[in-house]
Amino acid sequence: MRSSPSSPSQLVFGLAILGPSLFGLACSTPVTEQGLHESEAAAVGTINGLSSINGLSSINGLSSINGLSSINGLSSINGLSSINGLSSINGLSSINGLMTTDAGRNTVSYLVRCALPAGHSITKVVAGTSYTFAGQLGMGPEWENGACGTDCQQYVSACMLAHINTSGRHIALWLDSDNPAVGWGRSTDYPFQEGSFFGNIFASPPGAFYCNGKDFDQGLVPGRLGVGTSVGAIYTNPYASGTTYCKDYCAAAPAPYVGDGYTSCNGMHVVTVWRNFDPTVDYKVCDRADKRCMNVVGASQNNAAISESTFDPSNPSMRWRITQVSPGQYSFINVNSGKALDMRNASNKTTLMQVAYKASSTQMWSFTPTGDGYYKFSSANNLNASVAVPKRQSEGAIVEQWTWDGGANMQWIVAPVN
């Protein structure tokens, strides 16, 4: 079951951690919910993963020294306990802690959504105002009325960590987990395995970890793994001293779901995240050889050739919107002109152009990873070729199509504009 940012059934779900503190307030935008279709559907079972959207403004009030259930953690300071059910006054207090601030209530909304299933909710009254928090994922349903034990704590922790976004953006994600409320499976709309998240934020001190999926440096989106994860992120990679891929350290999902995700890392339950390019994000497209980026000649809004120039973030003709049209095929639309990248024919030395979008094969683009986050960047009408620039690069060089030979001048990084 998939969800796009414009879908009326999307789930707005996630965390953004910014600033020097462990859990600093990034913004005060309230979390909204546009429907429960996905979490009510069979797609959340053991056959398919669950599509979600990340971007909660903050996770507020978790002590950097003590965990949720410790005597000095949220159980005493912020009115939240793993020992008692969320619905009880001793589990989630209405008079102190998280429930007393907007940021804290946003955090509570995500804890509830991770823990409780769709159709379940808790209501708290704070200073005469009633707040209701709806369940979504059901990864720790026992916490509604009873204790959240070790498995529950690990599942809820992995769920919360999986939705951290250090940029504060809402990014579409696909989740896999050994928790039957989420289950295994893949979606062609989320082809890139970003990484896996695990830990226990209830423990003292809290544990928050990630490891890289096979595609962590592909399909980059703001605030996620592969893009500035060292800035503002609360999780760390425990395997950084060696190979940092999850597959080298974590237990894979059982057959026939091998490759979908992992059942455990460091002996803890895991949530694995898949992603895609985000159609609402501006991207730059830059070659590996000289780091110059695709630009429209003369910043034209008419049909025009594509050149490469030193990237200028203030120049909208160097910004592109990427949308998946079908599995493995994408359109590139120039932000300045609204026109599409087009390779008019399959011949070598054909000039890359921008023309009006027609959804033709000459305007469909595919990516083949070459390693280190770069791609062979090919038109659907000639998958044996790649977009390229002359090997002796110069500012303003025209971008063409050449038969693939693996050269750095034929490898491209597609990255969000900062």
ChimeraX attribute file (.defattr): number of C-alpha atoms within 10 A of each C-alpha:
attribute: neighborCount
match mode: 1-to-1
recipient: residues
	/A:1	19
	/A:2	21
	/A:3	21
	/A:4	18
	/A:5	17
	/A:6	7
	/A:7	11
	/A:8	13
	/A:9	17
	/A:10	22
	/A:11	27
	/A:12	20
	/A:13	26
	/A:14	29
	/A:15	27
	/A:16	29
	/A:17	28
	/A:18	23
	/A:19	13
	/A:20	10
	/A:21	11
	/A:22	19
	/A:23	20
	/A:24	19
	/A:25	18
	/A:26	20
	/A:27	14
	/A:28	12
	/A:29	14
	/A:30	12
	/A:31	18
	/A:32	11
	/A:33	13
	/A:34	11
	/A:35	14
	/A:36	17
	/A:37	16
	/A:38	21
	/A:39	26
	/A:40	15
	/A:41	12
	/A:42	16
	/A:43	21
	/A:44	25
	/A:45	18
	/A:46	18
	/A:47	16
	/A:48	23
	/A:49	28
	/A:50	31
	/A:51	29
	/A:52	26
	/A:53	21
	/A:54	24
	/A:55	24
	/A:56	32
	/A:57	29
	/A:58	26
	/A:59	27
	/A:60	23
	/A:61	21
	/A:62	22
	/A:63	20
	/A:64	15
	/A:65	13
	/A:66	19
	/A:67	21
	/A:68	27
	/A:69	22
	/A:70	20
	/A:71	13
	/A:72	15
	/A:73	25
	/A:74	23
	/A:75	24
	/A:76	16
	/A:77	17
	/A:78	24
	/A:79	21
	/A:80	26
	/A:81	26
	/A:82	23
	/A:83	16
	/A:84	21
	/A:85	20
	/A:86	29
	/A:87	17
	/A:88	17
	/A:89	15
	/A:90	16
	/A:91	21
	/A:92	25
	/A:93	23
	/A:94	22
	/A:95	15
	/A:96	15
	/A:97	20
	/A:98	25
	/A:99	23
	/A:100	16
	/A:101	14
	/A:102	14
	/A:103	25
	/A:104	19
	/A:105	21
	/A:106	25
	/A:107	25
	/A:108	20
	/A:109	22
	/A:110	27
	/A:111	22
	/A:112	27
	/A:113	26
	/A:114	24
	/A:115	30
	/A:116	27
	/A:117	21
	/A:118	18
	/A:119	12
	/A:120	16
	/A:121	18
	/A:122	18
	/A:123	14
	/A:124	20
	/A:125	13
	/A:126	15
	/A:127	9
	/A:128	7
	/A:129	7
	/A:130	10
	/A:131	14
	/A:132	12
	/A:133	19
	/A:134	22
	/A:135	25
	/A:136	25
	/A:137	26
	/A:138	27
	/A:139	28
	/A:140	25
	/A:141	23
	/A:142	17
	/A:143	25
	/A:144	23
	/A:145	15
	/A:146	16
	/A:147	19
	/A:148	25
	/A:149	14
	/A:150	14
	/A:151	15
	/A:152	22
	/A:153	26
	/A:154	25
	/A:155	28
	/A:156	33
	/A:157	28
	/A:158	28
	/A:159	29
	/A:160	28
	/A:161	26
	/A:162	26
	/A:163	26
	/A:164	29
	/A:165	28
	/A:166	28
	/A:167	24
	/A:168	22
	/A:169	21
	/A:170	26
	/A:171	27
	/A:172	28
	/A:173	28
	/A:174	27
	/A:175	29
	/A:176	30
	/A:177	30
	/A:178	20
	/A:179	22
	/A:180	15
	/A:181	24
	/A:182	25
	/A:183	22
	/A:184	29
	/A:185	24
	/A:186	24
	/A:187	18
	/A:188	13
	/A:189	23
	/A:190	23
	/A:191	18
	/A:192	24
	/A:193	25
	/A:194	26
	/A:195	27
	/A:196	32
	/A:197	30
	/A:198	29
	/A:199	27
	/A:200	25
	/A:201	25
	/A:202	26
	/A:203	18
	/A:204	18
	/A:205	16
	/A:206	20
	/A:207	17
	/A:208	20
	/A:209	23
	/A:210	27
	/A:211	28
	/A:212	23
	/A:213	22
	/A:214	16
	/A:215	22
	/A:216	24
	/A:217	25
	/A:218	28
	/A:219	23
	/A:220	24
	/A:221	28
	/A:222	24
	/A:223	25
	/A:224	25
	/A:225	25
	/A:226	20
	/A:227	18
	/A:228	13
	/A:229	17
	/A:230	12
	/A:231	14
	/A:232	21
	/A:233	24
	/A:234	21
	/A:235	20
	/A:236	15
	/A:237	15
	/A:238	14
	/A:239	17
	/A:240	11
	/A:241	7
	/A:242	8
	/A:243	12
	/A:244	17
	/A:245	20
	/A:246	24
	/A:247	19
	/A:248	12
	/A:249	15
	/A:250	19
	/A:251	17
	/A:252	18
	/A:253	18
	/A:254	14
	/A:255	8
	/A:256	9
	/A:257	17
	/A:258	13
	/A:259	16
	/A:260	24
	/A:261	31
	/A:262	27
	/A:263	20
	/A:264	21
	/A:265	23
	/A:266	14
	/A:267	11
	/A:268	18
	/A:269	27
	/A:270	31
	/A:271	31
	/A:272	30
	/A:273	28
	/A:274	28
	/A:275	27
	/A:276	23
	/A:277	26
	/A:278	23
	/A:279	20
	/A:280	13
	/A:281	18
	/A:282	21
	/A:283	25
	/A:284	23
	/A:285	22
	/A:286	24
	/A:287	22
	/A:288	18
	/A:289	17
	/A:290	18
	/A:291	16
	/A:292	24
	/A:293	25
	/A:294	26
	/A:295	30
	/A:296	28
	/A:297	20
	/A:298	13
	/A:299	16
	/A:300	15
	/A:301	17
	/A:302	14
	/A:303	15
	/A:304	18
	/A:305	21
	/A:306	27
	/A:307	23
	/A:308	25
	/A:309	21
	/A:310	16
	/A:311	18
	/A:312	15
	/A:313	12
	/A:314	8
	/A:315	12
	/A:316	16
	/A:317	23
	/A:318	28
	/A:319	26
	/A:320	30
	/A:321	21
	/A:322	22
	/A:323	18
	/A:324	20
	/A:325	13
	/A:326	11
	/A:327	12
	/A:328	15
	/A:329	18
	/A:330	21
	/A:331	25
	/A:332	23
	/A:333	24
	/A:334	24
	/A:335	18
	/A:336	16
	/A:337	19
	/A:338	18
	/A:339	21
	/A:340	25
	/A:341	26
	/A:342	27
	/A:343	26
	/A:344	18
	/A:345	16
	/A:346	18
	/A:347	15
	/A:348	14
	/A:349	16
	/A:350	15
	/A:351	22
	/A:352	24
	/A:353	22
	/A:354	27
	/A:355	22
	/A:356	15
	/A:357	15
	/A:358	12
	/A:359	13
	/A:360	12
	/A:361	17
	/A:362	20
	/A:363	25
	/A:364	25
	/A:365	24
	/A:366	18
	/A:367	20
	/A:368	15
	/A:369	16
	/A:370	12
	/A:371	12
	/A:372	11
	/A:373	19
	/A:374	22
	/A:375	22
	/A:376	25
	/A:377	24
	/A:378	26
	/A:379	27
	/A:380	20
	/A:381	18
	/A:382	19
	/A:383	17
	/A:384	14
	/A:385	21
	/A:386	27
	/A:387	25
	/A:388	26
	/A:389	25
	/A:390	14
	/A:391	12
	/A:392	9
	/A:393	14
	/A:394	14
	/A:395	12
	/A:396	18
	/A:397	18
	/A:398	23
	/A:399	23
	/A:400	22
	/A:401	24
	/A:402	22
	/A:403	18
	/A:404	17
	/A:405	13
	/A:406	12
	/A:407	12
	/A:408	16
	/A:409	21
	/A:410	28
	/A:411	26
	/A:412	28
	/A:413	24
	/A:414	24
	/A:415	23
	/A:416	21
	/A:417	17
	/A:418	10
